[in-house]
Amino acid sequence: RDYILSSAESFNVQLIYSWTWMWDFIVMGIFVMVALSIFFGKRWIRIAPAGPIFLVGSAIILSLDTFFPYDSLGPLQYVVPYLVQTNVWLVNVFDLGTATARDNIMFLKGDFGPMVLQVFWPSAGVHSIIIYSLVMGAFLLKMNIHRNRKLIYFGLGIVGTIGVNMIRIFSLSWYALKVTTDAKQWEEFHSVAGEIMFLPWLFVFLLIVIILETKRLKKSESEGKLPPKNN
């Protein structure tokens, strides 16, 4: 890890956390793919693609954040001001303090004084939508369910992921308004808040889909109606 940290300067890396996490996900992705290949051979691509896709997708997203920091990637930054405006509205509705917004910048004033937060696409959770799309796409491709149901599940997951992202931004604002305006402590919370929220959501949503479809399949079997295998 010390070597990875020291090599960041050679690549003109500004975001050290993203740089180190990128290598964490690369190593984990390689390890998981090698382990699956040992146990299942090439069949792992059909049996268990979601885990490697999540790890590799996360590594790719972190590499984008590392080499194109802040708002360098305009298209990914496009939706951020809308999320920021929504968050400011929520802060004022719940009377947590004073909040205003300009573009992707939030001006907050709470129990511990003022704090200015500039929100970029990773902090807004835009990357989680991309990762969700990759994982859910691979997951749904394996499932023997009607195409329309796949689209419904995929769409509901997108909406849910956006909701989780809003909770993410709201929690970061709440932390600044009600806990501390110390930049170091806030950054420590920021560095873990997103994944703590996104990963459980992704797991729970996939579990719900599996449970619903398992029940539906059992019901179809009991009624003698099985879905066609190629939908």
N, C-alpha and C positions, 0 to 999 in steps of 0.2 A: 504493500500500500504506500509505503514511503517513496518507492520508485515512481509509482503512478502519480503521486502528488508532485514530486519534483519535476516530472516530465511535462506537467501541464504548461509550464512557462515556455517550453520549447515549441508548443503548438499555439501559443498566444491565447490560451484558454482563460476566460474571465470568470466563468461559473465553475468553481472547484467542485461543489457538491454534485453537479450534473456530470462532470468529468469522471469522478470516482464511482458514482452510481452506474454510469454507463458501462464501466469495466466490470462492476459487480454483476450486472445483468448479462453481459457477454459471457463471462465465465460460467454463470449458472445455466445460461441457455445451452452452451456447449456441453456442460456436464449432463444436463437432462437429456439432450438428444443422443449423446453417446450411451447413456444408461438405457434409454428406450431401445436403441438400436441393438444393444447386447441382448436384451430380453425378448424383443419382438422382431428384430430384423427390420426390413423395409416396411413391414406391416404397421409399425408405430405411427406412420403418417395417417393411416385410416383409423387406428385404434385410439390414439391419444395426442392429437395435434394441438389442442387448446393451450396446454402448458408451455410448450416450446414457442408457439406463436405469441403468447403473452410476453414471455421473456425476451424474445428477439424483437418484438414490436416495441417493447419498453426501451430496449437498448437503442433502437433506431431513433425513437422520439428524443431520448436523452442526448444522442449525438447531434440532433438538430438543435436542441437547446444549448449544447456546448459550443458548436461551431457557428451557429447563427443566433446569438443571444438576444434577449429582450424583444424588440419589435422588428428584427431583421426580416422575418418571414411575414410579410404583410397579410397574405390570405388567412393565415392562422390567427392573426391579431384582429381581424375584421369584426368578429362577434363580441370581443371583449368589452367595448364601451357599453353595449346593450346590457351585458351582465352586470357591469359596474353600476349603471343607472338603476337597475332593478334592486341591487343590493342596498344602495343608498335609500331607496324608497322603503325597503324593509326595516332598515335601521331607524328611520324616522317614525315608521308606523309603530314599532315596538318601543319607541322612546328610550333608546339605549344611549343617546347622546345626540350630538349635532353632526350631520353628514351632508356633504355636497360633493358633486362630481364634475369633472371636466375631462372629456375624452376617456382615457384609461386611468385617470388620477382621482383618488378619493381623498378628501380633506375631512378628517375625523377629529372630534373633540369630545372626550369622555371624562371618566373619573380621575384619570392621571394626566390630563392635559392633552394638547393637540398632537396629532400624528398624521403624516401624509403617506399614503400608500399608492405606489404606481404598480398597476396590475398588468402583467404580460401573459401571453397565452398559456404557458405551463401552469402558472399560479391560478388561472381561471379554469383549469381542468380541461382545456381543449384537447390536450393529448389523450385524456382518458376516453374521450369519444372515439378517437382513432383506434386506440387499443381495444375498446369494447367492440368496435365494428369488426376488427380482425378476429378476435376470439369468438364472438357470437356468430360471425359468418362461418367459421370452421365448425363450430358446434352444430349449427342448424343444418349445414350440408350433410352431416352424418345422420341426422334424424329422419326417420321415415314418416313424415307428416306432410300434409297438403301445403302447397306453395303459399297459399293465402295466409294460413296460420303462421308459417315462417315469417312472412312479412309483418304480420301483426305483432308477433313476439319481438322481432327486430325493432320495429317502431316504438313499441312500449319501452324497450330497453334504452333506446336513444333518449326518450323523454325522461326516464328515470335517471339516466346518467347526467343529463342537464340539471335535473333537480338536485342530485348529489353535488354537482359543481357549484350550484347556488349556495347550498349549505356550507360548502368549503369556503367560498368567499365570505359568506356571512360570519362563519366562525373566526376567520382571520380578523375581520372587523371587530367582532365582539371581544376578541383577545386584546386588541389595542384599546378598545373603549373601556373595558371592565377589569382587565387583569394587569397590563403593563404597557407602557410606551417605550420601554427599553428595547433598543433595536436588536441587541444580541439575543435576549430572551424571546422576543417575537420571532426572530429568524429560526430559532430552535423549534418553536411550535410550528412554524410554516413548513419546515423541512420534512415533517412527518404527518401533518394534518391531512394532506391530500390522499396519500396511499392508505392511511388508516380508514378513511371513509370509502374510497373507491373499491378496494379489494373485497371487503365484506359485502358491499352492494352487488358486485359482479358475481360472487359466489352464491349469495342468496337468490339472485334472479335466475341464475342457471339451475339452481336446485328446485325453484318453483316450477320452471318450465319442465324439468324432468318429472317431477311429481304429477303435474297436470297431465302430461302426455302418457305417463305410465298408467294413470287411472283411466284415461280415455281409451288406451289400448286394451286394458283388461275388460272394460265395458264392451268394446267392440268384439272382443273374442267371445265373451259370454253371450252376445247376441248373434254370433256367427258372421259378423261383419268386420272384415279386416281391410285396412287401407291399402291401396296399391303401392308397390315398392318404389316406383319411379314417378314422383310427383314434381 
